[in-house]
């Protein structure tokens, strides 16, 4: 469980990455997820290059297909990172959504 202060500090930086446009460089599909993310499997993770040239690995959401395409256009969105218990802080983060 992340502390509320750590989550708050992370959330302050989300606005810097929201609604950035870019493209998929490479991608993979994760079938065996790490602890805490089992409910999300299988899911896609892509190395994304933004229009300003920066690169970032992001989980791809709202995608129903079986394969992503190289150079596929994406936009960043805010999504909950994982399920939490009733006494934990909900943590949000940036993910990629195909356009």
C-alpha positions as a Markdown table, in Angstrom:
| # | Residue | x | y | z |
|---|---|---|---|---|
| 1 | Unk | 0.0 | 0.0 | 0.0 |
| 2 | Unk | 1.3 | 3.4 | -1.0 |
| 3 | Unk | 1.2 | 6.1 | 1.6 |
| 4 | Unk | -1.3 | 8.9 | 1.0 |
| 5 | Unk | 1.5 | 11.5 | 0.8 |
| 6 | Unk | 3.3 | 9.5 | -1.9 |
| 7 | Unk | 0.1 | 9.1 | -3.9 |
| 8 | Unk | -0.6 | 12.8 | -3.6 |
| 9 | Unk | 2.9 | 13.7 | -4.8 |
| 10 | Unk | 2.5 | 11.4 | -7.8 |
| 11 | Unk | -1.0 | 12.8 | -8.6 |
| 12 | Unk | 0.4 | 16.3 | -8.7 |
| 13 | Unk | 2.5 | 15.3 | -11.8 |
| 14 | Unk | -0.3 | 13.6 | -13.8 |
| 15 | Unk | -1.4 | 16.9 | -15.5 |
| 16 | Unk | 2.1 | 17.1 | -17.2 |
| 17 | Unk | 1.3 | 13.9 | -19.1 |
| 18 | Unk | -2.4 | 14.1 | -19.7 |
| 19 | Unk | -3.7 | 14.3 | -23.3 |
| 20 | Unk | -0.3 | 14.0 | -24.9 |
| 21 | Unk | -0.4 | 12.5 | -28.4 |
| 22 | Unk | 2.1 | 10.0 | -29.8 |
| 23 | Unk | 2.6 | 6.7 | -31.5 |
| 24 | Unk | 3.4 | 3.1 | -30.6 |
| 25 | Unk | 7.0 | 2.1 | -31.2 |
| 26 | Unk | 6.9 | -1.5 | -30.0 |
| 27 | Unk | 4.4 | -3.4 | -27.8 |
| 28 | Unk | 3.9 | -6.7 | -26.0 |
| 29 | Unk | 0.9 | -8.5 | -24.5 |
| 30 | Unk | 1.3 | -9.5 | -20.8 |
| 31 | Unk | -0.4 | -12.7 | -19.9 |
| 32 | Unk | 1.1 | -13.3 | -16.4 |
| 33 | Unk | 0.8 | -10.0 | -14.5 |
| 34 | Unk | 2.8 | -9.0 | -11.4 |
| 35 | Unk | 1.3 | -9.1 | -7.9 |
| 36 | Unk | -1.5 | -6.6 | -7.6 |
| 37 | Unk | -2.3 | -6.5 | -11.3 |
| 38 | Unk | -3.6 | -10.1 | -11.8 |
| 39 | Unk | -7.1 | -8.9 | -12.6 |
| 40 | Unk | -5.9 | -6.8 | -15.6 |
| 41 | Unk | -4.2 | -9.7 | -17.4 |
| 42 | Unk | -4.0 | -10.1 | -20.3 |
| 43 | Unk | -3.1 | -6.5 | -21.2 |
| 44 | Unk | -1.0 | -4.6 | -23.6 |
| 45 | Unk | 2.1 | -2.5 | -22.8 |
| 46 | Unk | 3.7 | -0.3 | -25.4 |
| 47 | Unk | 6.8 | 1.9 | -25.7 |
| 48 | Unk | 5.2 | 5.2 | -26.8 |
| 49 | Unk | 7.0 | 8.1 | -28.5 |
| 50 | Unk | 5.3 | 11.4 | -27.9 |
| 51 | Unk | 5.2 | 14.2 | -30.5 |
| 52 | Unk | 7.9 | 16.1 | -28.6 |
| 53 | Unk | 10.2 | 13.1 | -29.0 |
| 54 | Unk | 10.1 | 11.7 | -25.4 |
| 55 | Unk | 9.5 | 8.0 | -24.9 |
| 56 | Unk | 7.6 | 6.2 | -22.1 |
| 57 | Unk | 6.4 | 2.7 | -21.5 |
| 58 | Unk | 2.6 | 2.7 | -20.9 |
| 59 | Unk | -0.2 | 0.2 | -20.5 |
| 60 | Unk | -2.7 | 0.4 | -23.4 |
| 61 | Unk | -6.4 | 0.6 | -22.4 |
| 62 | Unk | -9.7 | 0.7 | -24.2 |
| 63 | Unk | -8.3 | -1.6 | -26.9 |
| 64 | Unk | -10.4 | -4.6 | -28.0 |
| 65 | Unk | -8.1 | -6.1 | -30.7 |
| 66 | Unk | -5.6 | -8.8 | -30.5 |
| 67 | Unk | -2.6 | -6.9 | -31.9 |
| 68 | Unk | -1.5 | -3.3 | -31.8 |
| 69 | Unk | 0.1 | -1.8 | -34.9 |
| 70 | Unk | 3.5 | -0.1 | -35.0 |
| 71 | Unk | 3.1 | 3.7 | -35.4 |
| 72 | Unk | -0.5 | 3.4 | -34.2 |
| 73 | Unk | -1.6 | 6.8 | -32.8 |
| 74 | Unk | -2.4 | 7.1 | -29.1 |
| 75 | Unk | -3.4 | 9.7 | -26.6 |
| 76 | Unk | -2.7 | 9.6 | -22.8 |
| 77 | Unk | -5.6 | 9.2 | -20.4 |
| 78 | Unk | -5.9 | 8.9 | -16.6 |
| 79 | Unk | -7.0 | 5.6 | -15.2 |
| 80 | Unk | -6.9 | 3.8 | -11.9 |
| 81 | Unk | -3.7 | 1.8 | -11.5 |
| 82 | Unk | -5.0 | -1.1 | -9.5 |
| 83 | Unk | -7.7 | -2.4 | -7.3 |
| 84 | Unk | -7.5 | -1.2 | -3.7 |
| 85 | Unk | -9.0 | -2.3 | -0.4 |
| 86 | Unk | -11.5 | -0.2 | 1.4 |
| 87 | Unk | -8.9 | 1.4 | 3.7 |
| 88 | Unk | -6.4 | 2.2 | 0.9 |
| 89 | Unk | -5.9 | 5.3 | -1.2 |
| 90 | Unk | -7.0 | 5.0 | -4.8 |
| 91 | Unk | -4.0 | 5.6 | -7.0 |
| 92 | Unk | -4.4 | 7.0 | -10.6 |
| 93 | Unk | -1.8 | 7.1 | -13.4 |
| 94 | Unk | -1.3 | 7.7 | -17.1 |
| 95 | Unk | -2.1 | 5.1 | -19.6 |
| 96 | Unk | -2.3 | 5.1 | -23.4 |
| 97 | Unk | -5.5 | 4.9 | -25.5 |
| 98 | Unk | -5.5 | 4.2 | -29.2 |
| 99 | Unk | -7.1 | 7.0 | -31.3 |
